[in-house]
Amino acid sequence: MLADPPTAVGLRLLTTVAPLHCWAWIWVFAGVAAAASAFVTVGRDFVGFAAALIPPAMWAISYAVAAVSGDYSRGGFVAVWYLTSVGVTLWAAALPEYSVPKVLPRRSRE
């Protein structure tokens, strides 16, 4: 049924390398790296964007392979779902960043 959530069948490409709970930790570490990169200076946050791209890209590839191979017929739709997050992350990484100028203390006029 279309409303059923995706199953691990589409992740067979990844689960042959490591169990699903190991891949879950990759999501956690990538999220921590992306969140930590939000606090670095402008232009040095590329590590966070790279970390934010890796897990959904791996999931999209796995589901796409499952769809093409015939293992999981809905895999193409799930792959497109994950690719939208990849696209949004790439768009956010391409936006220009501006640093806020430091506010200088006011001089008293006496």
Stockholm file with secondary structure:
# STOCKHOLM 1.0

chainA/1-110         MLADPPTAVGLRLLTTVAPLHCWAWIWVFAGVAAAASAFVTVGRDFVGFAAALIPPAMWAISYAVAAVSGDYSRGGFVAVWYLTSVGVTLWAAALPEYSVPKVLPRRSRE
#=GR chainA/1-110 SS CTTSCCCGGGGHHHHTTSCHHHHHHHHHHHHHHHHHHTTSCTTCCHHHHHHHHHHHHHHHHHHHHHHHHTSCTTHHHHHHHHHHHHHHHHHHHHSCCCCCCCCCCCCCCC
#=GC SS_cons         CTTSCCCGGGGHHHHTTSCHHHHHHHHHHHHHHHHHHTTSCTTCCHHHHHHHHHHHHHHHHHHHHHHHHTSCTTHHHHHHHHHHHHHHHHHHHHSCCCCCCCCCCCCCCC
//
